[in-house]
Amino acid sequence: MKSLVLEIPGKVADAMRLPDGEKSERLHLELAISLYAQGILGLGMAAQLAHLTRAELNRVLAQRQVPIHYGAEELAEDLAHGRSH
């Protein structure tokens, strides 16, 4: 399985108005929301990127009024999840 490392320049990281311990978590969340909203990632993969459950990410998306996309990918994820439990 491949992974991708995103390098954030030190000046940018220092300029983030967040405690150091929250920066990585917040960047993962914001990237996941953005990629989901653009239709680049489905809900399951966006939740994985954000280190959240699908239900937790759904709550964040609802709070931010991001439209929920439910297509073939989400249906397949739901079916696979249902079969595994």
Stockholm file with secondary structure:
# STOCKHOLM 1.0

chainA/1-85         MKSLVLEIPGKVADAMRLPDGEKSERLHLELAISLYAQGILGLGMAAQLAHLTRAELNRVLAQRQVPIHYGAEELAEDLAHGRSH
#=GR chainA/1-85 SS CCCCCCCCCHHHHHHSSSCHHHHHHHHHHHHHHHHHHTTSSCHHHHHHHHTCCHHHHHHHHHHTTCCCCCCHHHHHHHHHHHHHC
#=GC SS_cons        CCCCCCCCCHHHHHHSSSCHHHHHHHHHHHHHHHHHHTTSSCHHHHHHHHTCCHHHHHHHHHHTTCCCCCCHHHHHHHHHHHHHC
//
